[in-house]
């Protein structure tokens, strides 16, 4: 294991696809943000909630509001979630929402069990060939009659060099492609072609910048200067120069996180 891992004793893996970096410090009264030092292992990682990409192999201070939480998915991460919400904990969910992150091949098997009956749903992601294979094995009778799987391909954009696969719906604003599968009575294997999308090439985080500046208790002229730097961003040097002149070091560190993600 990387020795840097010993410097973040509160950080932990959550299963095979995610890691969590709990924030244990109070919010800054001016920025209304809390911070935590995060160790990003080698590879690419994605904020689970925003999809923003972080290049790994480094330590970085990240900043979140009181309603946000630092959870990161690995490249190619496959995260099934219960779309029905919490019930009694005994029934398998009717609706699954599967978050799929770009950048790498991966395979994940979901195990569902009622008493002694077990059903395995395997998701096999071939990112290079742009195919996702979903296969079911085991006791199919425990499957809800109206089971629906909604696959959300995160942090993606339209690829103008390819024709978009007919089964895909693209939410451009949220950088997400959506595919649904419901016909389990006929097929136990589904191959989803997701050609026509690609990982976001140049991350646009102007919305994140605006949100953080909007809630910050700092002067309007400074907010405007910072925002203008980000919306006209071409290279990091002017931003870093401005950041180094700030007297509020927490604000400078917060800006550095955003600069880092823009170049990840």
C-alpha positions in Angstrom: 0.0 0.0 0.0 1.1 3.6 -0.7 2.7 5.1 2.5 0.5 8.2 2.0 -2.5 6.1 3.1 -1.2 6.1 6.7 -1.6 9.9 6.7 -5.4 9.7 6.3 -6.6 7.4 9.2 -10.3 8.4 8.8 -10.4 7.6 5.0 -11.8 4.2 4.1 -12.8 2.0 1.1 -16.5 1.4 0.8 -16.7 -1.9 -1.0 -14.7 -2.4 -4.2 -15.8 0.7 -6.1 -15.8 3.7 -3.7 -13.8 5.3 -1.0 -15.0 7.9 1.5 -13.1 10.7 3.2 -15.1 11.9 6.2 -14.9 15.6 7.2 -14.3 16.0 10.9 -13.6 19.8 11.0 -16.1 22.6 11.4 -17.1 24.9 8.6 -15.2 28.1 7.8 -17.4 31.1 8.7 -16.5 33.0 5.6 -16.5 30.3 2.9 -19.2 28.2 4.7 -17.2 25.1 3.6 -15.3 22.4 5.5 -12.1 20.8 4.4 -10.4 17.4 4.5 -7.1 16.2 3.2 -7.8 13.3 0.8 -5.3 10.7 -0.5 -6.2 9.8 -4.0 -4.7 6.4 -4.9 -3.2 6.0 -8.4 -5.6 6.2 -11.3 -8.6 8.4 -11.9 -11.3 9.0 -9.4 -14.7 10.7 -9.7 -16.8 12.6 -7.2 -19.8 10.3 -6.8 -22.3 13.2 -6.6 -20.9 15.6 -9.2 -18.9 13.3 -11.5 -15.9 15.7 -11.3 -12.7 13.8 -12.2 -9.6 13.8 -10.0 -6.2 12.4 -11.1 -4.9 10.1 -8.5 -1.5 9.5 -7.0 -1.6 12.6 -4.8 -2.8 14.2 -1.6 -5.3 17.1 -2.0 -7.4 19.3 0.2 -11.0 19.1 -0.8 -13.8 21.4 0.3 -17.5 20.6 0.8 -20.6 22.3 2.1 -22.5 20.9 5.1 -24.9 19.1 2.7 -22.1 17.4 0.6 -19.9 14.5 1.4 -16.5 13.4 -0.1 -17.3 10.0 -1.8 -15.2 9.0 -4.8 -15.7 6.2 -7.4 -12.8 4.6 -9.3 -12.5 4.7 -13.0 -14.9 2.1 -14.5 -16.7 2.0 -11.1 -20.1 0.2 -11.2 -22.4 1.1 -8.3 -25.9 -0.5 -8.1 -28.3 1.4 -5.9 -31.9 0.7 -4.7 -34.0 3.2 -6.5 -37.1 2.3 -4.4 -35.6 3.7 -1.2 -35.5 1.8 2.1 -38.2 -0.8 2.7 -38.1 -3.6 5.2 -34.7 -4.9 4.2 -36.1 -8.3 3.2 -37.4 -7.8 -0.3 -35.2 -7.3 -3.3 -35.8 -3.9 -5.0 -37.9 -3.6 -8.1 -35.9 -0.7 -9.5 -32.1 -0.6 -9.6 -30.1 2.5 -10.5 -26.6 1.6 -11.6 -24.0 4.4 -11.7 -21.2 3.6 -14.2 -18.1 5.8 -14.3 -15.9 6.1 -17.4 -12.2 5.4 -18.1 -11.6 1.7 -17.5 -12.9 -1.8 -18.0 -14.5 -3.4 -14.9 -16.8 -6.2 -13.7 -19.1 -6.2 -10.7 -21.5 -8.8 -9.4 -24.6 -7.9 -7.4 -25.8 -10.6 -5.0 -29.5 -10.6 -3.9 -30.9 -13.2 -1.6 -34.2 -14.2 -0.1 -34.0 -17.0 2.5 -31.9 -19.7 0.7 -32.5 -18.4 -2.9 -29.8 -16.3 -4.5 -29.6 -14.3 -7.7 -26.4 -12.9 -9.2 -26.5 -9.9 -11.6 -23.1 -9.3 -13.2 -22.3 -6.1 -15.0 -19.3 -6.3 -17.3 -18.0 -3.0 -18.6 -15.8 -2.8 -21.8 -15.1 0.9 -21.9 -12.9 0.7 -25.0 -15.5 -1.3 -27.1 -18.3 0.8 -25.5 -20.3 -2.2 -24.4 -22.0 -3.1 -21.1 -23.1 -6.7 -20.6 -25.6 -7.5 -17.9 -26.2 -11.2 -17.1 -28.4 -12.9 -14.6 -27.7 -16.3 -13.0 -29.3 -18.2 -10.2 -32.8 -18.2 -8.7 -34.7 -16.0 -11.2 -38.0 -16.5 -9.2 -36.9 -14.0 -6.6 -36.8 -11.3 -9.2 -39.6 -8.8 -9.0 -42.0 -9.0 -11.9 -41.5 -5.4 -12.8 -37.7 -5.3 -12.3 -36.1 -2.4 -14.1 -32.4 -1.5 -14.3 -31.5 2.1 -15.1 -27.9 2.5 -16.1 -26.4 6.0 -15.6 -23.2 6.6 -17.5 -21.6 9.4 -15.5 -19.3 12.3 -16.6 -19.9 11.8 -20.3 -20.6 13.9 -23.3 -21.7 13.4 -26.9 -19.0 12.2 -29.2 -19.6 13.9 -32.6 -17.3 11.4 -34.4 -19.8 8.6 -33.8 -23.5 7.9 -34.3 -25.4 7.8 -31.0 -26.7 4.3 -30.2 -30.5 4.3 -30.4 -31.0 3.0 -26.8 -29.3 5.9 -25.2 -30.8 9.1 -23.9 -28.2 11.8 -23.0 -28.7 14.4 -20.3 -26.3 17.0 -21.5 -26.7 19.3 -18.5 -25.8 16.6 -16.0 -23.2 14.9 -18.2 -25.1 11.6 -17.9 -26.2 9.0 -20.5 -29.2 6.9 -19.5 -30.2 3.3 -20.6 -33.0 1.2 -19.2 -33.6 -2.6 -19.3 -36.9 -4.2 -18.3 -37.4 -7.3 -20.4 -36.1 -9.9 -18.0 -38.9 -12.4 -18.8 -37.4 -13.1 -22.2 -33.7 -12.4 -21.8 -31.2 -13.1 -18.9 -28.4 -11.4 -20.8 -28.4 -7.9 -22.2 -25.6 -6.3 -24.2 -25.9 -2.5 -24.1 -24.1 -0.6 -26.9 -23.2 2.9 -25.7 -21.4 4.2 -28.7 -21.8 7.9 -29.4 -20.7 9.1 -25.9 -17.3 9.6 -24.5 -15.7 10.8 -21.2 -15.8 14.5 -20.7 -12.6 15.8 -22.3 -12.2 19.2 -20.6 -14.0 19.4 -17.4 -16.2 22.5 -17.0 -16.7 23.3 -13.4 -17.9 26.9 -13.7 -21.1 25.8 -12.0 -19.2 24.5 -9.0 -17.1 27.7 -8.8 -20.3 29.8 -8.9 -22.0 27.8 -6.2 -19.0 28.1 -3.8 -18.5 31.8 -4.5 -22.2 32.5 -4.2 -22.4 31.3 -0.6 -19.0 32.7 0.5 -18.9 35.8 2.7 -16.3 37.6 0.7 -16.3 40.9 -1.2 -18.3 41.1 -4.5 -15.3 42.4 -6.5 -13.2 39.5 -5.4 -15.9 37.0 -6.3 -16.3 38.6 -9.7 -12.5 38.6 -10.3 -12.2 34.9 -9.4 -15.3 34.0 -11.5 -14.0 35.8 -14.6 -10.7 33.9 -14.3 -12.5 30.6 -14.4 -14.9 31.4 -17.2 -12.0 32.5 -19.4 -9.7 29.7 -18.3 -7.1 28.7 -20.9 -4.2 27.7 -18.6 -3.6 27.5 -14.9 -0.8 30.0 -14.4 -2.9 33.2 -14.3 -5.2 31.5 -11.8 -2.4 30.3 -9.7 -0.8 33.8 -9.7 -4.1 35.3 -8.4 -4.5 32.5 -5.9 -1.0 33.1 -4.5 -1.8 36.8 -3.8 -4.9 36.0 -1.7 -4.6 36.6 2.0 -7.4 34.1 2.8 -5.4 30.8 2.5 -8.4 28.6 2.8 -10.0 30.3 -0.2 -6.7 29.9 -2.0 -6.6 26.1 -1.2 -10.3 25.8 -2.3 -9.4 27.5 -5.7 -6.5 25.1 -6.1 -8.8 22.1 -5.8 -10.9 23.5 -8.6 -7.9 24.3 -10.8 -6.6 20.7 -10.1 -9.8 19.2 -11.3 -9.9 21.3 -14.5 -6.5 19.8 -15.4 -7.2 16.2 -14.3 
